[in-house]
Amino acid sequence: MRKPSTMKKHVRQFPLLFLLLLALAGCQSAPHEHAEAGPNMDSVRTLIAAMADEYAAAENARDAERLSRYYAEDAIIMPSGKPAVVGREQIKAALQADMDSSQAGSKISFANTGLWAQGNLIVETGTSTWTDSAGAVISTGKYMTVYEKRDGKYIAIRDIWNEDK
C-alpha cells in the first residue's frame, strides 16, 4: 500500500483546521461590543431640529449674514438649477441674491426625513416648503446637508437642494 502524498494528507486535515477556526471565531465577542460609541441620536435630532429652525428664521428674516453662519468657511452649497458655490462669503452673497429675488412675504419651513450620524459627521435629509404671505404653497423641494463637528459644534460643510417640479 502506498503512503498518501503530503498534499493528500493536508487536504484530509483541512476539515479539522476549518472546524478549529470556526470554533475560535465563535469565541470572539461581537464587533459592535468594541465599536466606538456613536453620538446620542436623540441629542442629534434635537440639535439638527434647532439648526433647521434657526436656518428658516434667518431665511424668513432675509438675513444673509445670520444665515451664512450656518456654514463652515470652506462649505459648498449646490442650489437647485445653479452652479455650486464655494466658501462662506460667496454663499452669503448667493443667498442674499436669492432672498432679494424671492416673493415678498414668502416663508420657508423644513421637515426632516432622515438623519445619520457617524463619528464627527451628521447627514440630514428633508423636505422644504415655500409658502406665500397668505400661506398658500409656492413650491416644495428636498435637501441633503452634511454637518461636521468642528471646535466642539456642528456646522454645515455641504448642502444641496432642489425644487420639485
C-alpha positions as CSV (number, residue, x, y, z in Angstrom):
1,M,0.0,0.0,0.0
2,R,1.2,3.4,-0.9
3,K,1.7,6.2,1.6
4,P,-0.6,9.1,1.0
5,S,1.2,12.1,-0.6
6,T,1.8,15.1,1.6
7,M,-0.8,17.0,-0.4
8,K,-3.5,14.5,0.3
9,K,-2.5,14.4,3.9
10,H,-3.0,18.2,4.2
11,V,-6.3,18.0,2.3
12,R,-7.6,15.5,4.8
13,Q,-6.6,17.7,7.7
14,F,-8.4,20.8,6.2
15,P,-11.8,19.9,7.7
16,L,-10.3,19.7,11.2
17,L,-8.5,23.0,10.7
18,F,-11.7,24.6,9.4
19,L,-13.7,23.4,12.5
20,L,-11.0,24.7,14.8
21,L,-11.0,28.2,13.1
22,L,-14.8,28.2,13.2
23,A,-14.8,27.4,17.0
24,L,-12.2,30.2,17.6
25,A,-14.2,32.7,15.6
26,G,-17.3,31.8,17.7
27,C,-15.4,32.7,20.9
28,Q,-14.7,36.2,19.8
29,S,-17.0,38.9,21.0
30,A,-19.4,40.6,18.6
31,P,-17.8,43.5,16.8
32,H,-20.4,46.0,18.0
33,E,-19.3,45.4,21.6
34,H,-16.0,47.0,20.9
35,A,-17.1,49.7,18.4
36,E,-16.8,53.3,19.3
37,A,-20.0,54.6,20.7
38,G,-21.7,56.9,18.3
39,P,-23.4,60.2,19.1
40,N,-26.7,60.1,21.0
41,M,-29.3,60.3,18.3
42,D,-31.9,61.9,20.5
43,S,-29.4,64.8,21.1
44,V,-28.5,64.9,17.4
45,R,-32.2,65.1,16.4
46,T,-32.8,68.0,18.9
47,L,-29.7,69.8,17.7
48,I,-30.5,69.5,14.0
49,A,-34.1,70.5,14.5
50,A,-32.9,73.6,16.3
51,M,-30.4,74.4,13.5
52,A,-33.2,73.9,10.9
53,D,-35.5,76.3,12.8
54,E,-32.7,78.9,13.0
55,Y,-31.9,78.5,9.3
56,A,-35.6,79.0,8.4
57,A,-35.9,82.0,10.8
58,A,-32.8,83.6,9.2
59,E,-34.1,82.9,5.7
60,N,-37.5,84.2,6.5
61,A,-36.0,87.4,8.0
62,R,-34.0,87.8,4.8
63,D,-30.8,88.0,6.9
64,A,-27.9,86.6,4.8
65,E,-25.3,87.4,7.4
66,R,-27.1,85.3,10.1
67,L,-27.8,82.6,7.5
68,S,-24.2,82.4,6.4
69,R,-23.1,81.5,10.0
70,Y,-24.8,78.1,9.4
71,Y,-22.0,77.2,7.0
72,A,-18.3,76.5,7.5
73,E,-15.8,78.9,5.9
74,D,-15.0,76.2,3.3
75,A,-18.5,75.0,2.8
76,I,-20.0,74.2,-0.6
77,I,-23.7,74.7,-1.4
78,M,-25.3,73.2,-4.5
79,P,-28.5,75.1,-5.1
80,S,-31.3,73.9,-7.5
81,G,-30.6,74.8,-11.1
82,K,-27.4,76.8,-10.3
83,P,-23.7,76.2,-10.1
84,A,-22.1,75.2,-6.8
85,V,-21.0,78.0,-4.6
86,V,-17.8,77.6,-2.5
87,G,-16.9,79.5,0.7
88,R,-18.9,81.3,3.3
89,E,-18.6,84.8,1.8
90,Q,-19.7,83.6,-1.7
91,I,-22.5,81.6,-0.1
92,K,-23.7,84.7,1.8
93,A,-23.8,86.7,-1.5
94,A,-25.6,83.9,-3.3
95,L,-28.2,83.5,-0.5
96,Q,-28.7,87.3,-0.4
97,A,-29.3,87.4,-4.1
98,D,-31.9,84.5,-3.8
99,M,-33.6,86.3,-0.9
100,D,-33.7,89.6,-2.8
101,S,-35.4,87.9,-5.7
102,S,-37.9,85.9,-3.6
103,Q,-41.6,86.8,-3.3
104,A,-42.3,89.4,-0.6
105,G,-43.8,87.8,2.5
106,S,-42.9,84.3,1.5
107,K,-41.7,81.8,4.1
108,I,-39.8,78.6,4.2
109,S,-40.2,75.6,6.5
110,F,-38.3,72.3,6.7
111,A,-39.3,68.8,7.7
112,N,-36.6,66.2,8.5
113,T,-36.9,62.9,6.7
114,G,-33.7,61.2,7.7
115,L,-30.7,61.6,10.0
116,W,-27.5,59.6,10.2
117,A,-24.5,60.2,12.4
118,Q,-21.1,58.6,12.4
119,G,-18.0,59.9,14.3
120,N,-17.9,63.7,13.7
121,L,-20.3,63.7,10.8
122,I,-24.1,64.1,10.5
123,V,-26.1,63.7,7.3
124,E,-29.6,65.1,7.3
125,T,-32.3,64.8,4.5
126,G,-35.5,66.6,4.4
127,T,-38.2,68.5,2.6
128,S,-38.8,72.2,2.2
129,T,-42.0,74.1,1.7
130,W,-42.2,77.7,0.5
131,T,-45.5,79.5,1.2
132,D,-46.7,82.9,0.2
133,S,-47.9,85.6,2.7
134,A,-51.4,84.0,2.7
135,G,-50.0,80.6,3.5
136,A,-50.5,79.1,0.0
137,V,-47.7,76.7,-1.1
138,I,-45.5,78.3,-3.7
139,S,-43.1,75.4,-4.1
140,T,-41.8,72.3,-2.4
141,G,-38.4,70.6,-2.5
142,K,-35.9,68.4,-0.9
143,Y,-32.4,68.7,0.6
144,M,-29.4,66.9,2.0
145,T,-27.0,68.6,4.4
146,V,-23.7,67.2,5.7
147,Y,-22.5,68.6,9.1
148,E,-19.1,68.2,10.6
149,K,-18.2,68.7,14.2
150,R,-15.5,71.5,14.4
151,D,-14.3,73.2,17.5
152,G,-17.0,71.3,19.5
153,K,-20.0,72.3,17.4
154,Y,-21.7,71.0,14.2
155,I,-21.5,73.2,11.2
156,A,-22.8,72.6,7.6
157,I,-20.0,71.7,5.2
158,R,-22.1,70.6,2.2
159,D,-25.6,71.5,1.3
160,I,-27.7,70.5,-1.7
161,W,-31.3,71.2,-2.5
162,N,-33.7,71.1,-5.4
163,E,-37.3,72.0,-6.1
164,D,-39.9,69.5,-7.0
165,K,-41.4,70.3,-10.4
